[in-house]
Amino acid sequence: MKGWPWLTAGLLAVVVGGLWTAQGLDLLGGSAMSGVTAWAVIGPIVVIVGLMMIVIGVRVRARSKQQP
């Protein structure tokens, strides 16, 4: 079970960050966040953090498989 929380949270962060980026760039309309530059900046930061969490999760899983 080691590593799965990191992978799950990382994947969620990538999806949410991508959504925020799309809304900030006004690619997705119909929201109060649409066209707001702050979300176009926050979104990619959240995506990067999510990718780092995925890398941590993969490393934790690989390390736990090596141990008997």
C-alpha positions in Angstrom: 0.0 0.0 0.0 3.0 2.2 0.3 3.2 5.0 -2.3 -0.5 4.9 -3.3 -1.5 7.9 -1.3 1.3 9.9 -3.0 0.2 8.7 -6.5 -3.4 9.3 -5.9 -2.9 12.8 -4.5 -0.5 13.6 -7.3 -2.9 12.5 -10.0 -5.7 14.5 -8.4 -3.4 17.6 -8.3 -2.5 17.2 -11.9 -6.1 17.0 -13.0 -7.2 19.9 -10.8 -4.3 22.0 -11.9 -5.0 21.3 -15.5 -8.6 22.3 -15.0 -7.6 25.5 -13.2 -5.2 26.4 -16.0 -7.8 25.8 -18.7 -10.2 28.0 -16.8 -7.7 30.7 -16.2 -6.8 30.8 -19.9 -10.5 31.0 -20.7 -10.5 27.7 -22.6 -13.4 26.5 -20.3 -16.1 29.1 -19.8 -19.0 29.3 -17.5 -17.2 29.8 -14.2 -16.2 32.7 -12.0 -12.6 31.4 -12.5 -12.8 31.7 -16.3 -10.4 34.3 -17.8 -8.8 35.1 -14.4 -5.1 35.3 -14.8 -4.4 34.2 -11.2 -5.8 30.7 -12.1 -3.6 30.5 -15.2 -0.6 30.9 -12.9 -1.8 28.8 -10.0 -2.9 25.9 -12.2 0.6 25.0 -13.6 2.1 25.3 -10.2 -0.4 22.7 -8.9 0.4 20.5 -11.9 4.1 20.6 -11.1 3.5 19.8 -7.4 1.3 16.9 -8.5 4.0 15.6 -10.8 6.5 15.8 -8.0 4.1 13.8 -5.8 3.7 11.1 -8.4 7.5 10.8 -8.7 7.7 10.4 -4.9 5.0 7.8 -5.0 6.7 5.8 -7.7 10.0 5.9 -5.7 8.3 4.9 -2.5 6.7 1.9 -4.2 9.9 0.9 -5.9 11.8 1.1 -2.6 9.2 -1.0 -0.8 9.3 -3.7 -3.5 13.0 -4.1 -3.0 12.7 -4.8 0.7 11.8 -8.3 1.7 
